[in-house]
Amino acid sequence: MKTQEDDLLVYDEDDAVKFILNFLPEDAKKSINDSKIEYVLDVVYEFYDENGLIEEDSTEEASIDEEEMFKYILKVSKKDKMELTEEEVQLILEGEFEYGKSIGIYREEE
């Protein structure tokens, strides 16, 4: 029998990429494409994994140091020779946060 918890936390990367592309301001859409978004989402997942923030069978909330994650993404993208500006990373992260809020996996801190 399916429970309400089974329906929670349905994160679809394809939907996230589409959502973020629609979230971006028009001028940012000239330099940010789906490949850049997918890259940033992969690095975010890597950050969560390395910091023990991903527990497949847990619905427990985790607190994420956004500044630490931002710096991590910039460092990894530079190492990988990805051409991402700080502004592009920030916009992608804002869009990802809005997507997460829209599906109920993030909420504003009080």
C-alpha positions as CSV (number, residue, x, y, z in Angstrom):
1,M,0.0,0.0,0.0
2,K,1.3,3.4,-1.0
3,T,1.7,5.9,1.8
4,Q,1.8,9.7,1.8
5,E,5.5,9.6,2.4
6,D,6.0,7.6,-0.8
7,D,4.8,10.7,-2.7
8,L,7.2,13.0,-0.9
9,L,10.5,14.1,-2.3
10,V,9.9,13.4,-6.0
11,Y,12.8,15.3,-7.5
12,D,13.0,15.0,-11.2
13,E,16.2,16.4,-12.7
14,D,14.6,17.0,-16.1
15,D,11.8,18.9,-14.5
16,A,14.3,20.8,-12.4
17,V,16.2,21.9,-15.5
18,K,13.1,23.0,-17.3
19,F,11.9,24.9,-14.2
20,I,15.3,26.6,-13.8
21,L,15.4,27.6,-17.5
22,N,12.0,29.2,-17.1
23,F,13.0,30.8,-13.8
24,L,16.0,32.6,-15.3
25,P,15.8,36.3,-16.3
26,E,15.8,36.7,-20.1
27,D,19.3,38.2,-20.3
28,A,20.7,35.2,-18.3
29,K,19.2,32.7,-20.8
30,K,21.8,33.9,-23.4
31,S,24.6,32.3,-21.4
32,I,23.0,29.6,-19.2
33,N,21.9,26.5,-21.1
34,D,20.6,23.1,-19.9
35,S,24.2,21.7,-19.9
36,K,25.3,24.3,-17.4
37,I,22.3,23.7,-15.2
38,E,22.7,19.9,-15.3
39,Y,26.4,20.4,-14.4
40,V,25.6,22.6,-11.4
41,L,22.8,20.2,-10.2
42,D,25.3,17.3,-10.4
43,V,27.9,19.2,-8.3
44,V,25.1,20.1,-5.8
45,Y,24.3,16.4,-5.5
46,E,28.0,15.7,-5.1
47,F,28.2,18.3,-2.3
48,Y,25.2,16.8,-0.5
49,D,26.7,13.4,-0.8
50,E,30.2,14.4,0.4
51,N,28.7,16.2,3.4
52,G,26.4,13.4,4.4
53,L,23.2,15.3,3.6
54,I,21.7,12.5,1.5
55,E,20.0,9.7,3.3
56,E,18.0,7.7,0.8
57,D,15.6,6.2,3.4
58,S,15.3,9.3,5.6
59,T,12.9,12.2,5.5
60,E,14.8,14.0,8.2
61,E,15.5,17.7,7.4
62,A,19.1,18.8,6.9
63,S,20.5,22.3,7.2
64,I,22.6,23.3,4.2
65,D,25.4,25.9,4.4
66,E,24.5,27.8,1.2
67,E,27.8,29.8,1.2
68,E,29.9,26.7,1.6
69,M,28.0,25.0,-1.2
70,F,28.4,28.0,-3.4
71,K,32.1,28.1,-2.8
72,Y,32.3,24.4,-3.4
73,I,30.5,24.7,-6.8
74,L,32.9,27.5,-7.9
75,K,35.9,25.5,-6.9
76,V,34.8,22.3,-8.6
77,S,33.7,24.2,-11.8
78,K,37.1,25.9,-12.0
79,K,38.9,22.6,-11.6
80,D,36.6,21.0,-14.3
81,K,37.3,24.0,-16.5
82,M,33.6,24.8,-16.7
83,E,32.9,28.4,-17.8
84,L,30.6,29.5,-15.1
85,T,30.4,32.9,-13.5
86,E,29.5,33.5,-9.9
87,E,26.3,35.2,-11.1
88,E,25.4,32.2,-13.3
89,V,25.9,29.8,-10.4
90,Q,23.9,32.0,-8.1
91,L,21.0,32.2,-10.6
92,I,21.0,28.4,-11.1
93,L,21.0,27.8,-7.3
94,E,18.1,30.3,-6.9
95,G,16.1,28.5,-9.6
96,E,16.9,25.1,-8.0
97,F,15.8,26.3,-4.6
98,E,12.5,27.6,-6.1
99,Y,12.0,24.3,-7.9
100,G,12.6,22.4,-4.6
101,K,10.1,24.7,-2.8
102,S,7.6,24.1,-5.6
103,I,7.7,20.3,-5.0
104,G,7.9,20.6,-1.2
105,I,11.5,19.5,-0.5
106,Y,12.8,22.9,0.6
107,R,11.2,25.5,2.8
108,E,12.2,29.0,3.9
109,E,14.1,29.1,7.2
110,E,12.2,31.0,9.8
